[in-house]
């Protein structure tokens, strides 16, 4: 905890002085009471519980004074608060392998249902954008607070060939940072069907130098990437993760499907698909985020529930003078109430 007006902390020196004053008043009262011949009888009538109770109101009042003096110094503390300006980008795999049925009823349907449930549980002020990626990446929905538009975008997914996980991350970053210098046109279409060096996507103005920030330090946006397979084309996801890390954006990765994979067939061809957990974990680690594995539809919903609780709050340094002032007022009121209740007057 730090204080904006630390010089006012000197006022806390009055607290031990008040304690000494209270002790002196008790000692003086004890001397006065010695003149009564029935003092021993009074002490026996009071008992230890009554003797202790008389000190509770002054003690509460002292705590109230400490809280108010601390509030006057304007303390700052890092606390967890609801995020007020949050954007979440859902980068969802729509490659052909998402038709596998190891996750019931199939991977793509389970992913769509979980994503819609996730969106429905988010606070209304959180904006959500959707990127769909297969052999290329397309922006399915700009960040919006309209839940109906997001559901329509998710329901419109069409499965395609290829898996460009890196493109999904890069297009999400380009949506969060429109001036980041990412060539969006190179992330979709035929040119994305071949692996591309990241330099080909960089259109950053040399006159605007970029300074990297600490990974995970950008609290206004995050990316959730859901995929079920290995990257087959497009940008290297680890290079894309470095771009996200340099901008402080966390990329939470969700692997869908069983670890052993599954062989699927479609239109006369077949292929075996399996999770690339090593890469997904590396992407999450590099961006100070987390990796989740969802082998079933229930697992996938639990993952989204966990992410919802983590992405809608943020830790920030906040002045807590009002909280301490409120605590001081409550303690002072409690001290006065107990004193009136027990002794008929404010002590």
C-alpha positions as CSV (number, residue, x, y, z in Angstrom):
1,X,0.0,0.0,0.0
2,X,1.3,3.5,-0.9
3,X,-0.1,6.9,0.1
4,X,-0.7,10.0,-2.0
5,X,-0.4,12.3,1.0
6,X,2.1,10.4,3.2
7,X,2.9,13.5,5.3
8,X,-0.6,13.1,7.0
9,X,0.6,9.7,8.5
10,X,2.2,11.8,11.2
11,X,-1.3,12.2,12.7
12,X,-1.1,8.5,13.7
13,X,1.2,9.6,16.5
14,X,-1.9,10.9,18.2
15,X,-3.1,7.4,18.7
16,X,-0.7,6.3,21.4
17,X,-1.2,9.6,23.1
18,X,-4.9,8.9,23.2
19,X,-4.2,5.4,24.7
20,X,-2.1,7.0,27.4
21,X,-4.9,9.6,28.1
22,X,-7.4,6.7,28.4
23,X,-5.1,4.9,30.8
24,X,-4.7,8.1,32.9
25,X,-8.4,8.6,33.1
26,X,-9.0,5.0,34.2
27,X,-6.2,5.4,36.9
28,X,-7.8,8.7,38.1
29,X,-11.2,7.1,38.3
30,X,-9.8,4.2,40.3
31,X,-8.3,6.6,42.8
32,X,-11.7,8.3,43.2
33,X,-13.4,5.0,43.7
34,X,-11.2,4.1,46.6
35,X,-13.2,6.5,48.8
36,X,-16.1,4.1,48.7
37,X,-16.0,1.5,51.4
38,X,-18.0,-0.9,49.3
39,X,-15.5,-1.0,46.4
40,X,-14.8,-4.7,46.8
41,X,-18.5,-5.5,46.6
42,X,-18.8,-3.5,43.4
43,X,-15.9,-5.3,41.8
44,X,-17.4,-8.7,42.8
45,X,-20.7,-7.6,41.2
46,X,-19.1,-6.5,38.0
47,X,-17.1,-9.7,37.3
48,X,-14.3,-10.2,34.7
49,X,-16.7,-10.1,31.8
50,X,-18.2,-6.8,32.8
51,X,-14.7,-5.4,33.4
52,X,-13.6,-6.4,29.9
53,X,-16.8,-5.1,28.3
54,X,-16.2,-1.5,29.5
55,X,-13.1,-1.3,27.2
56,X,-14.8,-2.5,24.0
57,X,-16.4,0.9,22.9
58,X,-13.2,2.9,23.5
59,X,-11.2,0.2,21.6
60,X,-13.6,0.3,18.6
61,X,-13.5,4.1,18.6
62,X,-9.7,4.0,18.5
63,X,-9.8,1.6,15.5
64,X,-12.3,4.0,13.8
65,X,-9.9,6.9,14.4
66,X,-7.0,4.9,12.9
67,X,-9.1,4.1,9.8
68,X,-10.1,7.7,9.3
69,X,-6.5,8.9,9.7
70,X,-5.3,6.4,7.1
71,X,-8.1,7.5,4.8
72,X,-6.9,11.1,5.1
73,X,-3.5,10.1,3.7
74,X,-5.2,8.8,0.5
75,X,-3.9,5.2,0.3
76,X,-3.5,3.3,-2.9
77,X,-3.8,-0.5,-3.2
78,X,-3.9,-3.1,-6.0
79,X,-7.4,-4.6,-5.9
80,X,-9.5,-6.8,-8.2
81,X,-12.3,-4.9,-9.9
82,X,-14.8,-5.6,-12.7
83,X,-13.2,-4.6,-16.0
84,X,-14.8,-1.5,-17.5
85,X,-13.3,-1.6,-20.9
86,X,-12.8,-5.2,-22.1
87,X,-12.6,-6.7,-25.5
88,X,-12.4,-10.4,-26.0
89,X,-11.5,-11.9,-29.4
90,X,-12.7,-15.5,-30.0
91,X,-10.4,-17.1,-32.7
92,X,-12.2,-20.3,-33.6
93,X,-11.0,-23.2,-35.8
94,X,-13.3,-24.0,-38.7
95,X,-11.0,-26.5,-40.4
96,X,-12.4,-29.8,-41.7
97,X,-11.1,-31.7,-38.8
98,X,-13.7,-30.0,-36.6
99,X,-16.3,-32.4,-38.0
100,X,-14.7,-35.3,-35.9
101,X,-17.2,-36.9,-33.5
102,X,-14.9,-37.7,-30.6
103,X,-16.5,-34.7,-28.9
104,X,-20.3,-35.2,-29.0
105,X,-22.2,-34.5,-31.2
106,X,-19.1,-33.3,-33.1
107,X,-16.3,-30.8,-32.4
108,X,-17.7,-27.8,-34.3
109,X,-21.2,-28.1,-32.8
110,X,-19.8,-28.5,-29.3
111,X,-17.5,-25.5,-29.9
112,X,-20.3,-23.4,-31.2
113,X,-22.6,-24.3,-28.3
114,X,-19.9,-23.5,-25.7
115,X,-19.0,-20.2,-27.3
116,X,-22.6,-19.1,-27.3
117,X,-23.0,-20.0,-23.7
118,X,-19.8,-18.2,-22.9
119,X,-21.0,-15.0,-24.6
120,X,-24.4,-15.2,-22.9
121,X,-22.7,-15.2,-19.4
122,X,-20.4,-12.2,-20.1
123,X,-21.3,-8.8,-18.6
124,X,-23.2,-6.7,-21.1
125,X,-20.4,-4.1,-21.3
126,X,-17.8,-6.6,-22.6
127,X,-17.3,-6.4,-26.3
128,X,-16.7,-9.7,-28.2
129,X,-15.2,-10.1,-31.7
130,X,-15.0,-13.4,-33.6
131,X,-12.3,-14.6,-36.0
132,X,-12.8,-17.9,-37.9
133,X,-9.7,-19.6,-39.3
134,X,-9.0,-22.6,-41.4
135,X,-6.5,-22.3,-44.3
136,X,-7.0,-18.6,-43.9
137,X,-8.5,-16.3,-41.3
138,X,-11.6,-14.1,-41.7
139,X,-13.2,-11.6,-39.4
140,X,-16.6,-13.1,-38.8
141,X,-17.8,-10.3,-36.4
142,X,-16.2,-7.0,-35.4
143,X,-16.1,-6.5,-31.6
144,X,-19.6,-5.7,-30.4
145,X,-21.9,-5.8,-27.4
146,X,-24.8,-7.2,-29.5
147,X,-25.2,-10.9,-28.4
148,X,-27.6,-11.6,-31.3
149,X,-25.0,-10.6,-33.9
150,X,-22.4,-12.7,-32.2
151,X,-24.7,-15.8,-32.2
152,X,-25.5,-15.3,-35.9
153,X,-21.8,-15.1,-36.7
154,X,-21.1,-18.3,-34.8
155,X,-24.0,-20.1,-36.5
156,X,-22.7,-19.1,-39.9
157,X,-19.4,-21.0,-39.7
158,X,-18.5,-23.1,-42.8
159,X,-15.8,-25.7,-42.5
160,X,-12.8,-25.4,-44.8
161,X,-9.5,-27.1,-45.5
162,X,-6.2,-26.2,-43.7
163,X,-5.4,-24.9,-40.2
164,X,-3.7,-21.5,-39.9
165,X,-3.6,-21.0,-36.2
166,X,-1.0,-18.2,-36.5
167,X,-3.3,-16.3,-38.9
168,X,-6.1,-16.5,-36.3
169,X,-3.9,-14.8,-33.7
170,X,-2.6,-12.2,-36.1
171,X,-6.1,-11.2,-37.4
172,X,-7.3,-10.9,-33.8
173,X,-4.4,-8.6,-33.0
174,X,-5.1,-6.5,-36.1
175,X,-8.7,-6.1,-34.9
176,X,-7.6,-5.1,-31.4
177,X,-4.9,-2.8,-32.7
178,X,-6.0,-1.4,-36.1
179,X,-2.8,0.7,-36.3
180,X,-0.5,-2.1,-35.4
181,X,0.7,-2.4,-39.0
182,X,-0.6,-5.9,-39.8
183,X,-1.5,-6.5,-43.4
184,X,-5.0,-7.9,-43.0
185,X,-5.3,-8.7,-46.7
186,X,-2.4,-11.2,-46.4
187,X,-4.2,-13.2,-43.7
188,X,-7.0,-14.4,-45.9
189,X,-7.4,-15.8,-49.4
190,X,-5.0,-17.9,-51.5
191,X,-1.8,-16.2,-50.4
192,X,-2.4,-17.5,-46.9
193,X,-2.4,-21.1,-48.1
194,X,1.4,-21.1,-48.0
195,X,3.6,-20.6,-44.9
196,X,4.6,-16.9,-44.8
197,X,7.3,-15.1,-42.9
198,X,5.9,-12.6,-40.4
199,X,7.8,-9.8,-42.1
200,X,5.5,-10.0,-45.1
201,X,2.6,-9.0,-42.8
202,X,4.3,-6.0,-41.3
203,X,3.2,-2.7,-42.7
204,X,4.3,-0.7,-39.6
205,X,5.2,2.9,-40.4
206,X,9.0,3.3,-39.7
207,X,8.3,6.8,-38.5
208,X,6.2,5.3,-35.6
209,X,8.6,3.1,-33.6
210,X,7.1,0.4,-31.5
211,X,8.2,-0.3,-27.9
212,X,7.3,-3.8,-26.6
213,X,5.6,-4.0,-23.2
214,X,5.6,-6.8,-20.6
215,X,3.7,-9.9,-21.6
216,X,0.2,-10.0,-20.2
217,X,0.3,-6.3,-19.2
218,X,-2.5,-5.1,-21.5
219,X,-5.7,-5.5,-19.6
220,X,-8.2,-4.1,-22.0
221,X,-8.3,-7.1,-24.4
222,X,-7.5,-10.8,-24.6
223,X,-7.7,-13.5,-27.2
224,X,-9.2,-17.0,-26.8
225,X,-8.0,-19.4,-29.5
226,X,-9.9,-22.7,-29.9
227,X,-8.4,-25.3,-32.2
228,X,-8.4,-29.1,-32.6
229,X,-5.3,-29.7,-34.8
230,X,-1.8,-28.8,-35.9
231,X,-0.9,-25.8,-38.0
232,X,-0.7,-26.7,-41.7
233,X,-0.3,-23.3,-43.3
234,X,0.0,-19.6,-42.7
235,X,2.0,-17.7,-40.0
236,X,3.9,-19.7,-37.4
237,X,1.8,-19.5,-34.2
238,X,4.8,-19.0,-32.0
239,X,5.8,-15.9,-34.1
240,X,2.3,-14.6,-33.8
241,X,2.4,-15.2,-30.1
242,X,5.5,-13.1,-29.9
243,X,3.6,-10.2,-31.5
244,X,0.8,-10.6,-28.9
245,X,3.3,-10.8,-26.1
246,X,5.1,-7.7,-27.2
247,X,1.8,-5.9,-27.0
248,X,0.8,-7.3,-23.7
249,X,-2.1,-9.3,-25.0
250,X,-2.8,-12.7,-23.4
251,X,-3.7,-15.6,-25.8
252,X,-5.6,-18.3,-24.0
253,X,-5.5,-21.5,-26.0
254,X,-8.1,-24.3,-25.9
255,X,-7.4,-27.7,-27.4
256,X,-10.5,-29.5,-28.5
257,X,-10.6,-33.3,-28.9
258,X,-9.0,-36.4,-27.5
259,X,-5.2,-36.5,-27.2
260,X,-4.9,-39.7,-29.3
261,X,-6.7,-37.9,-32.2
262,X,-9.1,-39.4,-34.7
263,X,-9.1,-40.4,-38.4
264,X,-11.8,-38.5,-40.4
265,X,-13.0,-38.8,-44.0
266,X,-14.7,-36.3,-46.2
267,X,-15.4,-36.2,-49.9
268,X,-13.2,-39.2,-50.7
269,X,-10.2,-38.2,-48.6
270,X,-9.2,-39.2,-45.1
271,X,-6.7,-37.8,-42.6
272,X,-5.7,-38.3,-39.0
273,X,-6.0,-35.2,-36.8
274,X,-4.5,-34.7,-33.4
275,X,-3.8,-31.9,-31.0
276,X,-0.6,-30.0,-31.1
277,X,-0.5,-29.4,-27.3
278,X,3.1,-28.5,-27.2
279,X,2.6,-25.5,-29.5
280,X,-0.7,-24.4,-27.8
281,X,1.0,-24.5,-24.4
282,X,3.9,-22.5,-25.7
283,X,1.6,-19.9,-27.2
284,X,-0.2,-19.5,-23.9
285,X,3.1,-19.4,-21.8
286,X,4.7,-16.9,-24.1
287,X,1.8,-14.5,-23.7
288,X,1.4,-15.0,-19.9
289,X,-1.9,-16.9,-20.4
290,X,-3.0,-20.5,-19.9
291,X,-3.7,-23.6,-22.0
292,X,-6.9,-25.7,-21.5
293,X,-7.7,-29.1,-22.8
294,X,-11.3,-30.0,-23.5
295,X,-11.8,-33.7,-24.4
296,X,-15.6,-33.5,-24.1
297,X,-18.4,-31.0,-24.6
298,X,-18.8,-30.7,-20.8
299,X,-15.1,-29.9,-20.5
300,X,-15.3,-27.2,-23.1
301,X,-18.2,-25.5,-21.3
302,X,-16.2,-25.6,-18.0
303,X,-13.2,-24.0,-19.8
304,X,-15.3,-21.1,-21.0
305,X,-16.9,-20.7,-17.5
306,X,-13.4,-20.4,-16.1
307,X,-12.3,-17.9,-18.7
308,X,-15.4,-15.8,-18.2
309,X,-14.6,-15.4,-14.5
310,X,-10.9,-14.5,-15.2
311,X,-11.4,-12.1,-18.2
312,X,-14.1,-9.9,-16.8
313,X,-12.1,-8.7,-13.8
314,X,-8.8,-6.9,-13.6
315,X,-6.2,-5.9,-11.0
316,X,-5.5,-2.2,-10.8
317,X,-4.1,0.3,-8.4
318,X,-7.0,2.2,-6.9
319,X,-7.4,4.8,-4.2
320,X,-9.2,3.1,-1.2
321,X,-9.8,6.2,0.9
322,X,-13.6,5.8,0.7
323,X,-13.4,2.2,1.9
324,X,-11.3,3.2,4.9
325,X,-13.5,6.2,5.7
326,X,-16.6,3.9,5.5
327,X,-14.9,1.4,7.9
328,X,-14.1,4.2,10.3
329,X,-17.6,5.5,10.3
330,X,-19.1,2.0,10.9
331,X,-16.6,1.4,13.8
332,X,-17.4,4.8,15.4
333,X,-21.2,4.2,15.1
334,X,-20.8,0.7,16.5
335,X,-18.7,2.1,19.5
336,X,-21.3,4.7,20.2
337,X,-24.2,2.3,19.9
338,X,-22.7,-0.3,22.3
339,X,-21.8,2.5,24.8
340,X,-25.4,3.8,24.8
341,X,-26.8,0.3,25.0
342,X,-24.7,-0.9,27.9
343,X,-24.2,2.3,29.9
344,X,-26.9,4.7,28.7
345,X,-24.4,7.3,27.5
346,X,-21.6,7.8,24.9
347,X,-18.4,7.1,26.8
